[in-house]
Amino acid sequence: MAELAIGLLGAGHFGRFHALKVAASGRAKLAGICDPNTERAQAVAWEAGTQVLSQAALLAASDAVIIAAPADFHFELAGAALRAGKHVLVEKPIAATLDQAAQLAELSRAKGLVLQVGHLERFSAAHGAVTSRMGKPLYIEAVRIAPFKPRGTDVSVILDLMIHDLDLILALIDAPIDHVDAVGASVASAHEDIANARIRFGNGAVATITASRISLKTERKMRIFSQTGYLTVDFAARKLTLIGRDIGMKLPGFEEFGVEQAGWEDHDALAAEHAAFVASVLDGAPVAVDAQAGSRALAAALAVTEAIARSRAVAMASGLVT
């Protein structure tokens, strides 16, 4: 197969970006778009140079599908596509529950199909810059905050924003979660809009993560401590600073330690994600973010959600919240 026919299920804000990336691909073509909002689907289809199809017609016309629908529909749509023999790239989270995620993983395995989860940060230049410079972390502190937007409020800030950092941290630490403490609150939507979690891993590493979608500014930063040094990353400014032994510019009075600063060029992570998906389907390349990785990130997000529920129960019992 020289060119992969990809159908798009979901023509919302992020679905539009998916459509345009597929349309511009050299190894894939956009077979069509399906969305319950026909007017929106037609607008995106016109922009991407494709057609609006029913779900059945889309599956028939496609070798693979991208699912960019709301999270509650991921399991239903991914399951239908896999049963129809189509490879799937599904946006994060992989599903709403771990049982659903396990069913999708088993279905893709039984059918011999690619199931990739859209954890976009894995394909960013920042991820490569961090992983190439940092050994085994002892402590990670992550902050991801943004102003309020109605889009994405069908799920909590944990599944909307925090899950990005959970996935990155799980990839960096690569150890089972031992314990989670968390607090959160719903302020502008029906779900948590702010959350803070402290996660202890089985190997002794600890991560603290803050996520908010009701902030006045956008900020995405991470600090990592390890036995070999200290790394701070500003994702928005695309720069990092590493302090460690025998590197970079020497620190006055601490000649065995040095400072290295680096940055990275703007990088099209979505195009890289698509290229990885197409390579897995057409070339048999390993799936970059497979169902296991997607399930692990979902499990961590659900553990944070459960910890918030526990802390809320204590706060209600004490009269701190009503």
JOBELTA-V969177 format. One record per backbone hydrogen bond with DSSP energy under -1.0 kcal/mol. NH is the residue of the N-H (numbers start at 1). CO is the residue of the C=O. E is the energy in kcal/mol with one decimal. If there is no record, write none. Layout:
# JOBELTA-V969177
NH,CO,E
NH,CO,E
This chain:
# JOBELTA-V969177
4,27,-2.5
6,29,-2.9
7,64,-2.6
8,32,-2.3
9,66,-3.0
10,34,-2.3
16,12,-2.2
18,14,-2.1
19,15,-2.6
20,16,-2.3
21,17,-2.1
22,18,-2.5
23,19,-2.4
24,20,-1.3
25,22,-1.4
29,4,-2.6
31,6,-2.5
33,51,-2.3
34,8,-2.4
38,36,-1.4
41,37,-2.7
42,38,-2.6
43,39,-1.8
44,40,-2.3
45,41,-2.6
46,42,-2.4
47,43,-1.9
48,44,-2.3
50,45,-2.7
53,33,-2.6
58,54,-2.7
59,55,-2.4
60,56,-2.0
61,57,-1.6
63,5,-3.1
64,5,-1.9
65,87,-2.6
66,7,-2.6
67,89,-2.6
68,9,-2.7
73,70,-2.2
74,71,-1.5
77,73,-2.5
78,74,-2.7
79,75,-2.4
80,76,-2.0
81,77,-2.1
82,78,-2.6
83,79,-2.5
84,80,-1.3
85,82,-1.7
86,81,-2.5
87,63,-1.7
88,114,-2.9
89,65,-2.3
90,116,-2.5
91,67,-2.4
101,97,-2.0
102,98,-2.4
103,99,-2.1
104,100,-2.2
105,101,-2.3
106,102,-2.4
107,103,-2.4
108,104,-2.4
109,105,-2.0
110,106,-2.9
111,107,-2.0
113,108,-2.5
116,88,-2.7
117,289,-2.7
118,90,-3.0
119,117,-2.1
120,118,-1.5
122,119,-1.6
123,120,-2.0
124,121,-1.5
128,124,-1.3
129,125,-2.3
130,126,-2.4
131,127,-2.5
132,128,-1.6
133,130,-1.3
134,130,-1.3
138,225,-3.3
139,225,-1.7
140,206,-2.0
141,223,-2.8
142,208,-2.8
143,221,-2.7
144,210,-2.4
145,219,-2.5
146,212,-1.6
153,150,-1.7
155,152,-1.3
157,192,-2.8
160,156,-1.8
161,157,-2.5
162,157,-2.5
163,158,-1.7
164,161,-1.6
166,162,-2.5
167,163,-2.3
168,164,-2.0
169,165,-2.9
170,166,-2.6
171,167,-1.9
172,168,-1.9
173,169,-3.0
174,170,-2.2
178,200,-3.0
179,200,-2.0
181,198,-2.4
183,196,-2.3
185,194,-1.9
193,185,-2.8
194,185,-1.7
195,211,-2.5
196,183,-2.7
197,209,-2.6
198,181,-3.2
199,207,-3.3
200,179,-2.9
201,205,-3.0
202,176,-3.4
204,201,-2.1
206,138,-2.1
207,199,-2.5
208,140,-2.8
209,197,-2.8
210,142,-2.4
211,195,-2.7
212,144,-1.9
213,193,-2.1
215,146,-2.4
219,145,-2.3
221,143,-2.2
222,233,-2.1
223,141,-2.8
224,231,-3.2
225,139,-3.1
226,229,-2.5
230,243,-2.5
231,224,-2.8
232,241,-2.4
233,222,-3.2
234,239,-2.7
235,220,-2.1
239,234,-1.7
240,262,-2.8
241,232,-2.3
242,260,-3.1
243,230,-2.9
244,258,-2.0
246,256,-2.2
249,259,-2.3
251,257,-2.3
254,251,-2.2
257,254,-2.6
258,244,-3.1
259,249,-2.5
260,242,-2.8
262,240,-2.3
264,238,-1.2
269,267,-1.5
272,268,-1.9
273,269,-2.5
274,270,-2.4
275,271,-2.5
276,272,-2.1
277,273,-2.0
278,274,-2.8
279,275,-2.3
280,276,-2.0
281,277,-1.9
282,278,-3.3
283,279,-1.9
285,279,-1.7
294,290,-2.4
295,291,-2.6
296,292,-2.2
297,293,-2.1
298,294,-2.0
299,295,-2.7
300,296,-1.9
301,297,-2.2
302,298,-2.7
303,299,-2.0
304,300,-2.0
305,301,-2.2
306,302,-2.5
307,303,-2.0
308,304,-2.2
309,305,-1.9
310,306,-1.9
311,307,-2.4
312,308,-2.5
313,309,-1.9
314,310,-1.8
315,311,-2.3
316,312,-2.6
317,313,-2.1
318,314,-1.6
320,315,-2.1
321,315,-1.1
